[in-house]
Amino acid sequence: MAIVGWLVALLLGIVLALFSVGNQQPATINVLGASYQNIPIWVVMLASAALGALMAIVISLVDRVRWYMASRFTKKVLTEHKKMIMQRDDRISELEQEVLRLRGAA
């Protein structure tokens, strides 16, 4: 699955490079009220692609941290339940031995 991701990234990189070569003319960019003039379109596209990649990485990291915390909690609960089951089985064994002892005394 990782290979597919790398191939898609490579393909997008090639498309971005081809777009950059074909769009060298300067442009005026307005960002949050600030105006930037004579910036090549390929620089704007590269910055946009980098910002998009950064956003995807941050979202992915947040999701992975959330998954890690959930799995950690699940493991803790599972360990506690296993401990409770072992205690229950030990108590059942003790009670069965007590029943056998009491039946033998009667």
Residue pairs with C-beta under 8 A, 6 or more apart in sequence:
12 49
16 45
16 46
16 49
19 42
19 45
20 42
20 45
20 46
21 42
23 40
23 41
23 42
23 45
24 40
24 41
24 42
25 40
25 41
26 37
26 38
26 39
26 40
26 41
27 38
27 39
27 40
27 41
27 44
28 35
28 36
28 37
28 38
28 39
29 35
29 36
29 37
29 39
29 44
30 36
